[in-house]
Amino acid sequence: MTEYTISDYLLDVIKTMGGDEILGVPGDYHLQFLDHITHRNDMKWVGNANELNASYMADGYAREKGFATFVTTFGVGELSAINGLSGSIAEHVPVLEIVGAPTNGVQRAGKLVHHTFGDSDFDRFIKAHETLGIKTTVLDEDNAIGQINETLTYIANEKKPAYLVLPSDLVNAPVNPALKEGISALFTTTKQEAPASIAAIKQAAAKASHPVIVVGHEIDRFNLGQAVQDFSLKNNIPIVDLGLDKAAVDKSFTNFVGTYNGTISDESINHFVADADVVFVLGAKLTDSVTGGFTQEFDESQTITLSTRRGTIFGQSLVNLCQQTLTLLPLSKAWPQLI
């Protein structure tokens, strides 16, 4: 392995994102790719009993470490893993699945190879993932580097999983080793300003006499727990979390009250929310399981909501309030500006 290959580049990007261990199950369509993993001194292969286990282990690893990668073989392997990857997209968990696949030539010729349904349809598994809303990419020889960059930056920016198909004939395809020098620039944070949005939020928040902060899983995914705690401490606002992700803020934090679950919450916790005149709902999905069956004691008329793709102030879209035509400033960049 003296040449620098597509596999080496892909693993270098994964390493830059914090992927020190690659999980998965060996399969004949990606055995050569596994050689690239096991020959590295800065990365460890962690084998799993089956692909479903690998997908769930990757989900847990990413929640703890911030990012995870697992490898499966084409067809039978990825179908075994699809339940775990579906859970990752439901809860904004940044996981990359790499699928070792038959060569491009075999696929183009529609040959009847193993791990297929024997009908020359090589796209059915990709379509299954697309139907679930998972980002899918099939590497091709002409644009593999750009595809890798686009897929991995998507995971880093959106904190959602992605599915990357690596045809076996591309595993050892050589690329320019100088490409490695540009990897770190892929993940450079750029500051995005939205003064009108920030001003609108601050103006609405200033009217609160008994506010409370409700934090959800996106706060943890975007590493905003400390920023929220700083805001809470500066303004002396109590914080409750939701059961979907109880790692968003430090439980020993002075202003942390406890876990909220609608009217079935402990009474000492529930009164903080029930008595609030303004509720900051940050990075949360108010599903039945975290709101006591939709029994939360607040509504849009008293809520300031910020999430990755949505912002409202007392029921009105933040974008409309500010008369902006641009997409709402992402939570990961908007919230620290309020501190």
Summary of the structure (lengths in Angstrom):
residues: 339
radius of gyration: 22.6
end to end distance: 49.7
largest distance: 68.9
contacts: 1117
relative contact order: 0.11
helix: 43%
strand: 18%
